[in-house]
Amino acid sequence: TRFYLVVIPINVSFLSVFIAKICTINVRGFGNAAKQDLIFDYARSGKYDFVCVQETLAARPAAIDLLRKSWSGPSFWSPALGKQGGVCILVSKDSPFKIEQ
């Protein structure tokens, strides 16, 4: 499945079209090492530029830091609030997109 992202640059008068491969997964908790390995291996498969992970339930900064270090490319994390939520975006290290923070 391909998703099309159309970007209209402010200082350019024509449309630029970028094709990004995006996947979203609800993991219902990222605390299990086997589940972490499964999700990271799937995300590393090369099928997607961006993998959006929902319901990570990762809340502590130390836990998020360990997860971030387990990923080979850029990643962006928002912690869970209590026993719900938590999301991350895993960006493929081979993605053609330039990631800026």
JOPEPE-V734637 format. One record per run of one state. SS is the DSSP state (H for helix, E for strand, - for the rest). FROM is the first residue (numbers start at 1). LEN is the number of residues. If there is no record, write none. Layout:
ss=(SS SS)
from=(FROM FROM)
len=(LEN LEN)
This chain:
ss=(- E - E - E - H - E - H - E - E -)
from=(1 3 8 16 21 22 27 33 44 50 55 61 71 75 82 84 92)
len=(2 5 8 5 1 5 6 11 6 5 6 10 4 7 2 8 10)
